[in-house]
Amino acid sequence: MKLVDVTLSSLKLPLPKPGLRPGWLGGLRQYSTYPTQLIQVFTDEGVTGIALSEGVPRRTIDYVKTSLVHQEIDPFDIERLSRTIRGLPAGIEIALLDIAGKIVGKPIYKLLGGYQDKVLAYAATINLKEPEERAKDAVTFLDKGFKAIKLRAHFPDPMKDLAVIKAVRDAVGDDMEIMVDANQAGHRVPPVWSHRTVYRMARAMEKLNVFWLEEPLHREDLDGISELTTKMETLMITGAEGERSLRRFRQFFDKGCFDIVQPDTIRAGIHNGKKIAILAEAYDKLIVPHTHSICGLGLASSLQLIGLTPNCPYVEFGYEPPIVTIEQRDSILTEPIPIDKEGYVHIPQSPGLGVELDEEFIEKHTVH
């Protein structure tokens, strides 16, 4: 088999009005479209691999093309290719795995060692909302089958964040797990939490039976993350969504950082993500991949990693109706990826990533 082309398309996915005001940006910026990238790898046998990407320079794709195109390539040789092609983007790795799965008629997770066919979803909210409004959302989500919800904690006054968490806990009782994302790892959009604020918030969250606190400190503050992870009794500390290096994750684990790590397949890949999951398992850590909240193709790649991972209890499921709904998020796909009545998402069983692209939609929203 030969690769005949590799393409990188820039997309702007439409969002319904009034648009998103992401909590990780303090609600200060509104999005009416969502920018992302699509990688496609074409073969001379008519099999095409696809993957979502983000922030990949076109020159990187040009370099990959000179290394792969018009050469005999075995898409099953991911380990060798990742070692011989310097800086192989995660999207290329995923697209090659997609091709391999399509060749043998199996989903990627079955190729790499299947473990689970479904996983509980947590509704990953995006905007900052008033306590009463978010509490109503949580009850609605619970009625739809969700057993967990993630809240954004980025109000100017952290006490407002706690008020939101308490309102949700009062509304759903013990029927839902609550996760909280502080988005402090690198965005540095005010408010930036001090160590004193982090400990005050974490202790308050433990009293509210919060399951995890995500990115409470800067990603380079390993000593602070380690100390917080050690001192919390029931609250789990999570992070590392922006990391891809196996050595970096070993550094986290050796330092005692995090109870749960969250590599994103868009950055770390599926094959490399499996290595991270195995390393995490060796350190008695959990892994819950960070997932693109606003594009179903990112969810599809996360699910393939989750399907082969025994130490993964949840999938991140972007959900902020009426702006981000299942139908809107998965508009890039021919079929949406839903949750069932029990709150599970089933791993797609079709070959490769298990999903197909809506070519008409992609053409309409490609930035030429």
Secondary structure, 3 states (H helix, E strand, C coil): CEEEEEEEEEEEEECCCCCECEHHHCCCCCECEEEEEEEEEEECCCCEEEEEECCCCHHHHHHHHHHHECCECCCCCHHHHHHHCCCCCHHHHHHHHHHHHHHHCCEHHHHCCCCCCEEEEEEECCECCCHHHHHHHHHHHHHHCCCEEEEECCCCCHHHHHHHHHHHHHHHCCCCEEEEECCCCCCCCCCCCCHHHHHHHHHHHHHCCCCEEECCCCCCCHHHHHHHHHHCCCCEEEECCCCCCHHHHHHHHHCCCCCEECCEHHHHCCHHHHHHHHHHHHCCCEECCECCCCCHHHHHHHHHHHHCCCCCCEEEEECECCCECHHHHCCCECCCCCCCCCCEEECCCCCECCCCECHHHHHHCECC
